[in-house]
Amino acid sequence: MDLKLTGKVALVTGSSRGIGLATAKAFAAEGCRVMLSARSAGHLHDAETALRATGAVVAAHAADVGSPDEAGRLIEATAASYGGIDILVNNVGGGGGGARVADSSDDDWRGVLERKPGPDGPDDAPGLAHTCRAAREPRRLTSRRSRAGRRSSRCQANTARPRRR
């Protein structure tokens, strides 16, 4: 499938494994230059090596985007590597308390939406705001609303660069 993304820069947080890595692989397959980011430098290095072996143009920067300073450094590293950012995927946070959706309680999902810190780690929700703010301040990323963005959602931010005419 050609989504006309060849040469675009995609920054994907939480991209050392799971959904984040699958997202990064999909962007790479479309010809994007990809910046991987995650808290775990070891997993991040493995993901970068695996993607590079496919011929993808990829870089990696370890960061905890829950920290405004680290989110800012991630944006700067991406800009330094590729000159800017066209696509920002904030893959932060986690799922419900159960291993499967069917096993998660309403309270588990309420906790996800409210992103209460739990035994599995710190509160990840601010990472969404930190990376968006850091990317917007130097005008490296332009946001626009999509149809999905017409309804307010605490768990969704639709960000894209408008097409040039």
Residue, then its C-alpha position, 0 to 999 in steps of 0.5 A: m500500500d502506498l500512503k505517500l509517506t516516502g521521505k517523511v519523518a515519523l517519531v514513535t514513542g514507546s517503540s522498542r517493542g509491542i504496538g509501538l515497534a509494529t507502528a514504527k515498522a509500518f512507517a518504515a515499510e512506507g518509506c518514512r525515516v523513523m526515530l524510535s524512542a523508549r525508556s529502555a535503552g537495551h530494548l531500543h537498541d535491539a529494535e533499531t538494529a532489527l529495523r536497520a537490517t530491513g534497510a529502513v532509515v532509522a535512528a533511536h533516542a532513549a527518553d522518558v517522555g513523562s519528563p518535559d526535559e527528556a521529551g524536549r531532548l527527544i524532539e531536538a534529537t529527531a530534528a538534529s537527525y532528520g531536520g524536523i518531524d512530520i508524524l508524531v505517534n505518542n505511544v504512551g501509557g498502558g492497557g487495563g489491569g487484565a492480560r486481556v480486555a475481557d479480563s479487565s474490570d471497569d476500575d482497571w479502565r478508569g485507571v487507564l483513562e485517569r492514568k493513576p500511578g500503579p505498581d507497574g510503573p510511573d504515571d505515563a499520561p503526561g508524556l503525551a502532552h510533553t512531546c506535543r508541546a516540545a514539538r510545537e514550541p519551535r514550530r517543528l510540528t503543526s497540529r490540525r484536527s481530524r474528524a475524530g478530533r471533533r469530539s473531545s477525548r482525553c486519550q486521543a490527540n490527532t496530529a498531522r502536518p497539513r499538505r502543501r498546495 
